[in-house]
Amino acid sequence: MTDLTGKTALVTGSVQGIGLAIARKLAGAGARIAVHGIAGDAQIEEVCDALHKAGSPQAEFFAGDLRNPDRIGELMAAVAAWGGADILVNNAGIQHTAPLAEMPRETWDAVLGINLSAAFHTMQAALPLMAERGYGRVVNIASVHGLVASRDKAPYVAAKFGLVGLSRVAALEYARAGTRALGGVTVNCICPGWTETAIIEPQIAARAAALGGDRDAGIADLLQEKQPSARLSDPAEIGALALWLCNPVAHNITGTAIPVDGGWTAQ
């Protein structure tokens, strides 16, 4: 089992979905959790309480608008003052679907800013401290769309391909940091396919509407198009993989982009 006692993890977008599932797994291994995301006070309190109950000795919320590099700097400074991130999970992301010719300029900027540029800024702040300590984990939640493209998702695909490339550069630059005993510093991407989260609900709803309002039929229609397993992933499964990557035994797994996609990218 992975023991993260004494480690601190910053998980962006951790108030729901995949981010919260990852935070729960890290909390269960004993890590302190720096919670981040867009939520009201009641939801923040609920999430922090749930992480305590899952096993985290401390869970606190840190605000930071990922569209703004200055606010990201403030976020990372606050986490550094709290002890610094031994583990950084860049999970926060947004998506908008539209044909290339119809994609609003401001949507392109927002998707690239949150899904790609924010990860650059958080990694730039966190990785030097990880290297000093000899242990660090960056787990970037990319997407199957960081490995293959789909129609009507130009900014999302561009951002996720960019995130995979950025992660590989960082992995090379920090490959010699630390030791096998300490765990080293690694940078990896997890690339989920269709996963049961809010971000795919609009696509499910559109398919369901075309099939007489049957949500299950909408999901099946969505999956049969690209995901050979015909099964959605559960966010907890992504969390389990992220946790394993944080184990010191994974010291030589770096620069990878691991698909969790039911065979999508094997085709």
BELQUITA-V995189 format. One record per residue. N is the residue number from 1. RES is the residue in one letter. SS is DSSP state (H for helix, E for strand, C for the rest). OMEGA is omega in whole degrees, 0 to 359 (NA if undefined). D_LAST is the distance of its C-alpha to the last C-alpha in Angstrom with 2 decimals. Layout:
# BELQUITA-V995189
n->N res->RES ss->SS omega->OMEGA d_last->D_LAST
n->N res->RES ss->SS omega->OMEGA d_last->D_LAST
This chain:
# BELQUITA-V995189
n->1 res->M ss->C omega->178 d_last->33.34
n->2 res->T ss->C omega->178 d_last->33.02
n->3 res->D ss->C omega->181 d_last->36.47
n->4 res->L ss->C omega->177 d_last->36.65
n->5 res->T ss->C omega->181 d_last->40.38
n->6 res->G ss->C omega->180 d_last->41.98
n->7 res->K ss->C omega->178 d_last->38.79
n->8 res->T ss->E omega->181 d_last->38.26
n->9 res->A ss->E omega->170 d_last->34.96
n->10 res->L ss->E omega->178 d_last->34.49
n->11 res->V ss->E omega->179 d_last->31.64
n->12 res->T ss->C omega->182 d_last->31.40
n->13 res->G ss->C omega->188 d_last->30.75
n->14 res->S ss->C omega->178 d_last->31.73
n->15 res->V ss->C omega->179 d_last->33.72
n->16 res->Q ss->C omega->170 d_last->30.86
n->17 res->G ss->H omega->183 d_last->27.19
n->18 res->I ss->H omega->181 d_last->25.03
n->19 res->G ss->H omega->179 d_last->27.92
n->20 res->L ss->H omega->179 d_last->30.42
n->21 res->A ss->H omega->177 d_last->28.23
n->22 res->I ss->H omega->179 d_last->27.92
n->23 res->A ss->H omega->179 d_last->31.65
n->24 res->R ss->H omega->181 d_last->32.47
n->25 res->K ss->H omega->179 d_last->30.72
n->26 res->L ss->H omega->177 d_last->32.48
n->27 res->A ss->H omega->180 d_last->35.70
n->28 res->G ss->H omega->177 d_last->35.45
n->29 res->A ss->C omega->174 d_last->35.39
n->30 res->G ss->C omega->181 d_last->38.59
n->31 res->A ss->C omega->166 d_last->37.58
n->32 res->R ss->E omega->184 d_last->39.58
n->33 res->I ss->E omega->169 d_last->37.46
n->34 res->A ss->E omega->183 d_last->38.00
n->35 res->V ss->E omega->181 d_last->36.76
n->36 res->H ss->C omega->175 d_last->35.80
n->37 res->G ss->C omega->179 d_last->34.77
n->38 res->I ss->C omega->184 d_last->36.28
n->39 res->A ss->C omega->175 d_last->38.43
n->40 res->G ss->C omega->184 d_last->42.02
n->41 res->D ss->H omega->182 d_last->44.47
n->42 res->A ss->H omega->180 d_last->44.06
n->43 res->Q ss->H omega->179 d_last->40.27
n->44 res->I ss->H omega->179 d_last->40.69
n->45 res->E ss->H omega->180 d_last->43.33
n->46 res->E ss->H omega->181 d_last->41.21
n->47 res->V ss->H omega->181 d_last->38.22
n->48 res->C ss->H omega->178 d_last->40.51
n->49 res->D ss->H omega->179 d_last->42.29
n->50 res->A ss->H omega->180 d_last->39.11
n->51 res->L ss->H omega->173 d_last->38.06
n->52 res->H ss->H omega->182 d_last->41.56
n->53 res->K ss->H omega->179 d_last->41.29
n->54 res->A ss->H omega->177 d_last->37.92
n->55 res->G ss->C omega->180 d_last->39.72
n->56 res->S ss->C omega->177 d_last->39.94
n->57 res->P ss->C omega->181 d_last->43.47
n->58 res->Q ss->C omega->176 d_last->43.29
n->59 res->A ss->E omega->181 d_last->41.12
n->60 res->E ss->E omega->181 d_last->42.28
n->61 res->F ss->E omega->177 d_last->41.00
n->62 res->F ss->C omega->181 d_last->40.71
n->63 res->A ss->C omega->176 d_last->40.58
n->64 res->G ss->C omega->179 d_last->38.89
n->65 res->D ss->C omega->186 d_last->37.63
n->66 res->L ss->C omega->175 d_last->34.44
n->67 res->R ss->C omega->189 d_last->35.01
n->68 res->N ss->C omega->181 d_last->38.16
n->69 res->P ss->H omega->179 d_last->38.25
n->70 res->D ss->H omega->179 d_last->41.83
n->71 res->R ss->H omega->176 d_last->40.97
n->72 res->I ss->H omega->177 d_last->38.13
n->73 res->G ss->H omega->178 d_last->40.76
n->74 res->E ss->H omega->177 d_last->43.03
n->75 res->L ss->H omega->183 d_last->40.36
n->76 res->M ss->H omega->177 d_last->39.66
n->77 res->A ss->H omega->179 d_last->43.43
n->78 res->A ss->H omega->178 d_last->44.06
n->79 res->V ss->H omega->177 d_last->41.46
n->80 res->A ss->H omega->178 d_last->42.98
n->81 res->A ss->H omega->180 d_last->46.39
n->82 res->W ss->C omega->180 d_last->45.07
n->83 res->G ss->C omega->178 d_last->44.12
n->84 res->G ss->C omega->183 d_last->41.01
n->85 res->A ss->C omega->169 d_last->37.32
n->86 res->D ss->C omega->181 d_last->36.24
n->87 res->I ss->E omega->177 d_last->32.85
n->88 res->L ss->E omega->176 d_last->31.35
n->89 res->V ss->E omega->176 d_last->28.46
n->90 res->N ss->E omega->185 d_last->27.53
n->91 res->N ss->C omega->186 d_last->26.09
n->92 res->A ss->C omega->180 d_last->27.95
n->93 res->G ss->C omega->176 d_last->26.05
n->94 res->I ss->C omega->179 d_last->26.31
n->95 res->Q ss->C omega->173 d_last->24.20
n->96 res->H ss->C omega->181 d_last->25.28
n->97 res->T ss->C omega->177 d_last->23.35
n->98 res->A ss->C omega->175 d_last->24.87
n->99 res->P ss->C omega->181 d_last->24.27
n->100 res->L ss->H omega->184 d_last->24.90
n->101 res->A ss->H omega->184 d_last->28.24
n->102 res->E ss->H omega->183 d_last->29.39
n->103 res->M ss->C omega->179 d_last->28.39
n->104 res->P ss->C omega->181 d_last->31.73
n->105 res->R ss->H omega->182 d_last->32.70
n->106 res->E ss->H omega->177 d_last->33.79
n->107 res->T ss->H omega->175 d_last->30.44
n->108 res->W ss->H omega->182 d_last->28.71
n->109 res->D ss->H omega->182 d_last->31.37
n->110 res->A ss->H omega->182 d_last->31.11
n->111 res->V ss->H omega->178 d_last->27.34
n->112 res->L ss->H omega->182 d_last->27.45
n->113 res->G ss->H omega->184 d_last->30.59
n->114 res->I ss->H omega->187 d_last->29.53
n->115 res->N ss->H omega->184 d_last->25.86
n->116 res->L ss->H omega->185 d_last->26.45
n->117 res->S ss->H omega->180 d_last->30.13
n->118 res->A ss->H omega->179 d_last->31.30
n->119 res->A ss->H omega->176 d_last->29.15
n->120 res->F ss->H omega->183 d_last->30.74
n->121 res->H ss->H omega->179 d_last->34.16
n->122 res->T ss->H omega->179 d_last->33.73
n->123 res->M ss->H omega->180 d_last->32.30
n->124 res->Q ss->H omega->180 d_last->35.08
n->125 res->A ss->H omega->189 d_last->37.61
n->126 res->A ss->H omega->190 d_last->36.23
n->127 res->L ss->H omega->179 d_last->35.04
n->128 res->P ss->H omega->178 d_last->38.51
n->129 res->L ss->H omega->176 d_last->39.99
n->130 res->M ss->H omega->181 d_last->37.17
n->131 res->A ss->H omega->177 d_last->37.89
n->132 res->E ss->H omega->182 d_last->41.59
n->133 res->R ss->H omega->180 d_last->41.00
n->134 res->G ss->C omega->175 d_last->38.67
n->135 res->Y ss->E omega->174 d_last->36.11
n->136 res->G ss->E omega->178 d_last->33.67
n->137 res->R ss->E omega->168 d_last->30.26
n->138 res->V ss->E omega->176 d_last->28.33
n->139 res->V ss->E omega->180 d_last->25.28
n->140 res->N ss->E omega->179 d_last->23.72
n->141 res->I ss->E omega->179 d_last->21.67
n->142 res->A ss->C omega->182 d_last->19.15
n->143 res->S ss->C omega->167 d_last->16.09
n->144 res->V ss->H omega->178 d_last->12.37
n->145 res->H ss->H omega->165 d_last->14.02
n->146 res->G ss->H omega->181 d_last->15.35
n->147 res->L ss->C omega->178 d_last->12.04
n->148 res->V ss->C omega->183 d_last->10.59
n->149 res->A ss->C omega->171 d_last->12.97
n->150 res->S ss->C omega->177 d_last->14.00
n->151 res->R ss->C omega->169 d_last->17.10
n->152 res->D ss->C omega->182 d_last->20.47
n->153 res->K ss->C omega->187 d_last->19.88
n->154 res->A ss->H omega->182 d_last->21.26
n->155 res->P ss->H omega->181 d_last->23.43
n->156 res->Y ss->H omega->180 d_last->21.13
n->157 res->V ss->H omega->179 d_last->18.20
n->158 res->A ss->H omega->181 d_last->20.86
n->159 res->A ss->H omega->184 d_last->22.45
n->160 res->K ss->H omega->172 d_last->19.46
n->161 res->F ss->H omega->179 d_last->18.34
n->162 res->G ss->H omega->180 d_last->22.05
n->163 res->L ss->H omega->176 d_last->22.31
n->164 res->V ss->H omega->179 d_last->19.77
n->165 res->G ss->H omega->178 d_last->21.81
n->166 res->L ss->H omega->181 d_last->25.06
n->167 res->S ss->H omega->180 d_last->24.20
n->168 res->R ss->H omega->177 d_last->23.50
n->169 res->V ss->H omega->180 d_last->26.84
n->170 res->A ss->H omega->179 d_last->28.68
n->171 res->A ss->H omega->179 d_last->27.23
n->172 res->L ss->H omega->184 d_last->28.63
n->173 res->E ss->H omega->183 d_last->31.91
n->174 res->Y ss->C omega->186 d_last->32.56
n->175 res->A ss->C omega->184 d_last->31.10
n->176 res->R ss->C omega->179 d_last->34.64
n->177 res->A ss->C omega->176 d_last->36.13
n->178 res->G ss->C omega->182 d_last->37.55
n->179 res->T ss->C omega->176 d_last->37.43
n->180 res->R ss->C omega->181 d_last->35.55
n->181 res->A ss->C omega->180 d_last->38.35
n->182 res->L ss->C omega->180 d_last->38.16
n->183 res->G ss->C omega->179 d_last->34.37
n->184 res->G ss->E omega->179 d_last->33.88
n->185 res->V ss->E omega->182 d_last->32.19
n->186 res->T ss->E omega->178 d_last->28.43
n->187 res->V ss->E omega->182 d_last->26.16
n->188 res->N ss->E omega->174 d_last->22.61
n->189 res->C ss->E omega->166 d_last->20.09
n->190 res->I ss->E omega->187 d_last->18.42
n->191 res->C ss->E omega->181 d_last->15.45
n->192 res->P ss->E omega->166 d_last->15.44
n->193 res->G ss->C omega->180 d_last->13.19
n->194 res->W ss->C omega->182 d_last->15.34
n->195 res->T ss->E omega->187 d_last->18.54
n->196 res->E ss->C omega->180 d_last->21.83
n->197 res->T ss->C omega->183 d_last->23.86
n->198 res->A ss->H omega->187 d_last->26.16
n->199 res->I ss->H omega->180 d_last->24.01
n->200 res->I ss->H omega->182 d_last->21.72
n->201 res->E ss->H omega->179 d_last->24.77
n->202 res->P ss->H omega->179 d_last->25.43
n->203 res->Q ss->H omega->176 d_last->22.05
n->204 res->I ss->H omega->181 d_last->22.63
n->205 res->A ss->H omega->180 d_last->26.17
n->206 res->A ss->H omega->179 d_last->25.25
n->207 res->R ss->H omega->181 d_last->22.98
n->208 res->A ss->H omega->180 d_last->25.72
n->209 res->A ss->H omega->180 d_last->28.39
n->210 res->A ss->H omega->182 d_last->26.76
n->211 res->L ss->C omega->174 d_last->26.68
n->212 res->G ss->C omega->177 d_last->30.32
n->213 res->G ss->C omega->181 d_last->30.11
n->214 res->D ss->C omega->184 d_last->28.14
n->215 res->R ss->H omega->179 d_last->26.28
n->216 res->D ss->H omega->177 d_last->24.40
n->217 res->A ss->H omega->178 d_last->23.25
n->218 res->G ss->H omega->177 d_last->22.27
n->219 res->I ss->H omega->181 d_last->20.10
n->220 res->A ss->H omega->180 d_last->18.47
n->221 res->D ss->H omega->179 d_last->17.89
n->222 res->L ss->H omega->185 d_last->16.38
n->223 res->L ss->H omega->185 d_last->13.96
n->224 res->Q ss->H omega->182 d_last->12.92
n->225 res->E ss->H omega->187 d_last->11.76
n->226 res->K ss->H omega->188 d_last->8.86
n->227 res->Q ss->C omega->189 d_last->9.40
n->228 res->P ss->C omega->180 d_last->8.66
n->229 res->S ss->C omega->183 d_last->11.78
n->230 res->A ss->C omega->178 d_last->13.85
n->231 res->R ss->C omega->170 d_last->16.05
n->232 res->L ss->C omega->169 d_last->17.39
n->233 res->S ss->E omega->173 d_last->18.11
n->234 res->D ss->C omega->179 d_last->21.83
n->235 res->P ss->H omega->180 d_last->23.26
n->236 res->A ss->H omega->178 d_last->25.13
n->237 res->E ss->H omega->175 d_last->21.99
n->238 res->I ss->H omega->178 d_last->21.35
n->239 res->G ss->H omega->180 d_last->25.05
n->240 res->A ss->H omega->178 d_last->24.93
n->241 res->L ss->H omega->178 d_last->22.44
n->242 res->A ss->H omega->179 d_last->24.61
n->243 res->L ss->H omega->181 d_last->27.65
n->244 res->W ss->H omega->179 d_last->26.37
n->245 res->L ss->H omega->180 d_last->25.67
n->246 res->C ss->C omega->179 d_last->29.33
n->247 res->N ss->C omega->177 d_last->30.66
n->248 res->P ss->H omega->180 d_last->32.57
n->249 res->V ss->H omega->180 d_last->30.72
n->250 res->A ss->H omega->185 d_last->27.65
n->251 res->H ss->C omega->181 d_last->29.78
n->252 res->N ss->C omega->174 d_last->27.55
n->253 res->I ss->C omega->182 d_last->24.28
n->254 res->T ss->C omega->181 d_last->24.40
n->255 res->G ss->C omega->182 d_last->22.45
n->256 res->T ss->C omega->172 d_last->19.14
n->257 res->A ss->E omega->190 d_last->16.57
n->258 res->I ss->E omega->179 d_last->15.38
n->259 res->P ss->E omega->171 d_last->12.55
n->260 res->V ss->E omega->198 d_last->13.69
n->261 res->D ss->C omega->177 d_last->10.98
n->262 res->G ss->C omega->179 d_last->10.40
n->263 res->G ss->C omega->182 d_last->6.85
n->264 res->W ss->H omega->185 d_last->6.02
n->265 res->T ss->H omega->175 d_last->5.41
n->266 res->A ss->H omega->185 d_last->3.80
n->267 res->Q ss->C omega->NA d_last->0.00
